[in-house]
């Protein structure tokens, strides 16, 4: 059935049909740990180390990955967007291997939960052997097929890739390529081609339906160059994922020593076995025992703090919340990656901010009014990070600091 040209975009999507985007990461921006992850041979490479990482170059239009022989490098979205029941979903990305693939080299890309056991659906392009499409459920390959590039294109040409699916095994996974055919007539140069379909008959397709959008190249030869482009995740409908809002209060006793720098007073994370739940920090508030100061919530990798003894907040229930918190934290990293107990410049990226200022009114000491400033933007929290709550007192005075934080959980 032909699309009506005025009602469809260059990718063949009817523009009259509502579409919601959960992830959009254009590759003309610089790499950000808020949006992306970069791994080499199974180890996460920190953003501060990318400038000296020989396999990585941040181009203006893409992220260039050039592994040495024997290396596997991968780039994927930090976020695992929420699958919405009852509608089709599309994971999409741009990428090509400008060097081509020699025998033994492999490019894989698609949907991957990056957990153990693994669930995934992806394209596989092999140097020297057949290309495949694959579905993995619980570490087991449950469906696969071979496929070929359409005439006139190959892995060395810029391509938008997509996997169109609905979860639970009630529909096919459609593997699509979008590219330009410069030899076609005017109005027909944009090509939308389904190159393969997979189904898992009479079984659930995968054990999980929330995926990162992901690309990797496994290099057997040297001089392999993957030009990784933009990532996206689309839901075909105007949907509102179910969310749960919960709050927690932490009471502090002698938890700020008075250095005048940022000191950790608590940390929060997602329960490890339930990392597929998308969580957003929606607000924080500090109540110090006196004076002016600020509470800063920053995200950093879990191995850059000494936080231990995480438990479900007493205000939550383990069956209805994936949040864990602790006040057993004394160290975190500064901007240079050093493990410290306090610093003027903490590492990580901000996901929450709250400040208090006392305005004197001319009355007796302590009679002034308190004003507050809070950053209320909702910010995502990911399963491989921790949120560290840092307090800083303006007068470098020891304080008892109580705090409240709110989260939204999409499940």
Residue pairs with C-beta under 8 A, 6 or more apart in sequence:
3 12
3 14
5 187
7 14
7 15
7 16
8 14
8 15
9 15
10 178
10 190
11 160
11 178
11 190
11 192
12 190
12 192
13 19
17 236
17 237
18 236
18 237
18 238
19 234
19 235
19 236
19 237
19 238
20 234
20 235
20 237
20 238
20 239
21 232
21 233
21 234
21 235
22 79
22 81
22 82
22 233
22 234
22 235
23 77
23 79
23 81
23 213
23 231
23 232
23 233
24 230
24 231
24 232
25 35
25 36
25 77
25 230
25 231
25 232
26 230
27 61
27 62
27 63
27 94
27 228
27 229
27 230
28 60
28 61
29 35
30 58
31 38
31 47
31 50
31 58
31 63
32 47
32 349
33 46
33 47
33 78
33 299
33 349
34 78
34 299
34 349
34 380
35 77
35 78
35 79
36 63
36 75
36 76
36 77
36 78
36 231
37 44
37 75
37 76
37 77
37 78
37 212
37 384
38 44
38 45
38 50
38 53
38 56
38 63
38 73
38 74
38 75
39 45
39 73
39 74
39 75
40 53
40 55
40 67
40 71
40 72
40 73
41 71
41 72
41 73
42 72
44 301
44 384
45 53
45 56
46 301
46 337
48 335
48 336
48 337
50 56
50 58
54 66
54 68
55 65
55 66
55 67
55 68
55 71
55 73
56 63
56 64
56 65
56 66
56 73
57 63
57 64
57 66
58 64
59 227
61 229
62 94
62 95
62 227
62 228
62 229
63 75
63 227
63 228
63 229
64 225
64 226
64 227
64 228
65 73
65 75
65 217
65 225
65 226
65 228
66 223
66 224
66 225
66 226
67 73
67 217
67 218
67 219
67 224
67 226
68 219
68 222
69 219
69 220
69 221
69 222
70 219
70 220
71 218
71 219
72 216
72 217
72 218
72 219
73 216
73 217
73 219
73 226
74 214
74 215
74 216
74 217
75 214
75 215
75 216
75 228
76 112
76 114
76 212
76 213
76 214
76 215
76 231
77 212
77 213
77 214
77 231
77 233
78 212
78 380
78 382
79 212
79 233
79 278
79 380
79 382
80 113
80 210
80 211
80 212
80 275
80 276
80 278
80 382
80 383
81 210
81 211
81 233
81 278
82 210
82 241
82 278
82 410
82 411
83 89
83 167
83 209
83 210
84 235
84 237
84 239
84 241
85 167
87 166
87 235
87 236
87 237
87 239
88 164
88 165
88 166
88 171
88 235
88 236
89 164
89 165
89 166
89 167
89 233
89 234
89 235
89 236
90 162
90 163
90 164
90 165
90 232
90 233
90 234
90 235
90 236
91 110
91 111
91 162
91 163
91 165
91 211
91 213
91 232
91 233
92 160
92 161
92 162
92 163
92 213
92 231
92 232
92 233
92 234
93 109
93 160
93 161
93 162
93 213
93 215
93 228
93 229
93 230
93 231
93 232
94 158
94 159
94 160
94 161
94 228
94 229
94 230
95 107
95 109
95 159
95 161
95 215
95 226
95 227
95 228
95 229
96 155
96 156
96 157
96 158
96 159
96 226
96 227
96 229
97 105
97 107
97 125
97 155
97 156
97 217
97 224
97 225
97 226
97 227
98 156
98 225
98 226
98 227
99 156
99 223
99 224
99 225
100 127
100 154
100 155
100 156
101 107
101 125
101 126
101 127
101 128
101 155
101 224
102 127
102 128
102 220
102 221
102 224
103 127
103 128
103 129
103 220
103 221
104 127
104 128
104 220
104 221
105 126
105 127
105 217
105 218
105 219
105 220
105 221
105 224
106 124
106 125
106 126
106 127
106 217
106 218
106 220
107 123
107 124
107 125
107 155
107 215
107 216
107 217
107 218
107 226
108 122
108 123
108 124
108 125
108 215
108 216
108 217
108 218
109 122
109 123
109 161
109 214
109 215
109 216
110 120
110 121
110 122
110 123
110 161
110 163
110 213
110 214
111 120
111 121
111 122
111 163
111 165
111 211
111 212
111 213
111 214
112 118
112 119
112 120
112 122
112 211
112 212
112 214
113 119
113 120
113 208
113 210
113 211
113 212
113 276
114 212
114 214
115 208
115 275
115 276
116 139
117 138
117 139
117 207
118 136
118 138
118 139
119 136
119 137
119 138
119 206
119 207
119 208
119 211
120 134
120 135
120 136
120 206
120 211
120 214
121 133
121 134
121 135
121 136
121 163
121 165
121 173
121 198
121 205
121 206
121 211
122 133
122 134
122 163
122 214
123 131
123 132
123 133
123 147
123 161
123 163
123 175
124 131
124 132
124 133
124 134
125 131
125 155
126 132
127 220
127 221
130 146
131 146
131 147
131 148
131 149
132 144
132 145
132 146
132 147
133 144
133 145
133 147
133 173
133 175
133 195
133 196
133 198
134 141
134 143
134 144
134 198
135 141
135 142
135 143
135 144
135 173
135 198
135 200
135 205
135 206
136 142
136 206
137 200
137 203
137 204
137 205
137 206
137 207
138 206
138 207
142 200
142 203
142 205
142 206
143 173
143 198
143 199
143 200
143 205
144 198
145 196
145 197
145 198
147 175
147 195
147 196
148 195
149 155
149 177
149 195
150 177
150 179
150 191
150 193
150 195
152 181
152 183
153 159
153 177
153 179
157 179
158 179
158 227
158 229
159 177
159 178
159 179
160 177
160 178
160 179
161 175
161 176
161 177
161 178
162 175
162 176
162 177
162 178
163 173
163 174
163 175
163 176
164 173
164 174
164 176
165 171
165 172
165 173
165 174
165 205
167 205
167 206
167 209
168 204
168 205
168 209
169 199
169 200
169 202
169 203
169 204
169 205
171 199
172 197
172 198
172 199
173 197
173 198
173 199
173 205
174 194
174 196
174 197
175 194
175 195
175 196
175 197
175 198
176 192
176 193
176 194
176 195
177 191
177 192
177 193
177 195
178 190
178 191
178 192
178 193
179 191
179 193
180 189
180 190
180 191
181 188
181 189
181 190
181 191
182 189
184 191
199 205
208 276
210 276
210 278
213 231
213 232
213 233
215 226
215 228
217 224
217 226
241 278
241 410
242 410
242 411
243 408
243 409
243 410
244 320
244 321
244 408
244 409
244 410
244 411
245 282
245 406
245 407
245 408
245 409
246 313
246 315
246 316
246 320
246 321
246 323
246 406
246 407
246 409
247 315
247 404
247 405
247 406
247 407
248 313
248 315
248 316
248 323
248 325
248 404
248 405
248 406
248 407
249 315
249 402
249 403
249 404
250 265
250 266
250 325
250 327
250 389
250 402
250 403
250 404
250 405
251 402
252 265
252 266
252 327
252 400
252 401
252 402
252 403
253 400
254 398
254 400
255 265
255 327
255 391
255 399
255 400
255 401
256 263
256 265
256 288
256 391
256 393
256 398
256 399
256 400
256 401
257 263
257 342
257 398
258 393
258 396
258 397
258 398
258 399
259 342
259 396
260 392
260 393
260 394
260 395
260 396
261 342
261 343
261 344
261 392
262 296
262 342
262 343
262 344
262 346
262 390
262 391
262 392
263 341
263 342
263 390
263 391
263 392
264 305
264 307
264 329
264 330
264 331
264 332
264 341
264 388
264 389
264 390
265 327
265 329
265 389
265 390
265 391
265 401
265 403
266 325
266 326
266 327
266 329
266 388
266 389
266 403
267 305
267 307
267 310
267 325
267 326
267 329
267 386
267 387
267 388
267 389
268 323
268 324
268 325
268 326
268 381
268 386
268 387
268 389
268 405
268 407
269 302
269 307
269 310
269 323
269 324
269 325
269 381
269 385
269 386
269 387
270 277
270 279
270 322
270 323
270 324
270 381
270 382
270 383
271 312
271 318
271 322
271 323
271 324
272 383
274 322
275 383
275 384
276 383
277 322
277 409
277 410
277 411
278 380
278 409
278 410
278 411
279 322
279 323
279 380
279 381
279 407
279 408
279 409
279 410
280 378
280 379
280 380
280 381
280 407
280 408
280 409
280 410
281 297
281 351
281 352
281 378
281 379
281 380
281 381
281 387
281 405
281 406
281 407
282 376
282 378
282 406
282 407
282 408
283 352
283 374
283 376
283 405
283 406
284 295
284 297
284 352
284 353
284 354
284 374
284 389
284 403
284 404
284 405
284 406
285 295
285 354
285 372
285 374
285 403
285 404
285 405
286 293
286 294
286 295
286 354
286 356
286 391
286 401
286 402
286 403
287 401
287 402
287 403
287 404
288 356
288 391
288 393
288 399
288 400
288 401
288 402
289 399
289 400
289 401
290 397
290 399
291 358
291 393
291 394
291 395
291 397
291 399
292 355
292 356
292 357
292 358
292 393
292 394
292 395
293 355
293 356
293 391
293 392
293 393
293 394
293 399
293 401
294 353
294 354
294 355
294 356
294 391
294 392
294 394
295 352
295 353
295 354
295 355
295 389
295 390
295 391
295 401
295 403
296 346
296 350
296 352
296 353
296 389
296 390
296 391
296 392
297 350
297 351
297 352
297 353
297 387
297 388
297 389
297 390
297 405
298 346
298 347
298 348
298 349
298 350
298 351
298 387
298 388
298 390
299 348
299 349
299 351
299 381
299 382
299 385
299 386
299 387
299 388
300 332
300 333
300 347
300 348
300 385
300 386
300 388
301 384
301 385
301 386
302 384
302 385
302 386
304 332
304 333
304 337
304 339
304 347
304 348
305 329
305 331
305 332
305 333
305 386
305 388
306 329
306 330
306 331
306 332
306 339
307 326
307 328
307 329
307 386
307 388
308 326
308 328
308 329
309 326
309 328
310 324
310 325
310 326
311 324
311 325
311 326
312 318
312 321
312 323
312 324
312 325
313 321
313 323
313 324
313 325
316 323
321 409
322 409
322 411
323 407
323 409
329 388
330 341
331 339
331 340
331 341
332 339
332 340
332 346
332 347
332 348
332 388
332 390
333 339
333 340
333 346
333 347
333 348
334 340
334 343
334 345
334 346
334 347
335 343
335 345
335 346
335 347
337 347
346 388
346 390
348 388
350 375
350 379
351 379
351 380
351 381
351 387
352 375
352 379
352 387
352 405
353 373
353 374
353 375
354 372
354 373
354 374
354 375
355 372
355 373
355 374
356 370
356 371
356 372
356 373
357 370
357 371
357 372
357 373
358 368
358 369
358 370
358 371
359 368
359 369
359 370
359 371
360 367
360 368
361 367
361 368
361 369
378 408
381 387
381 407
389 403
389 405
391 399
391 401
391 403
393 399
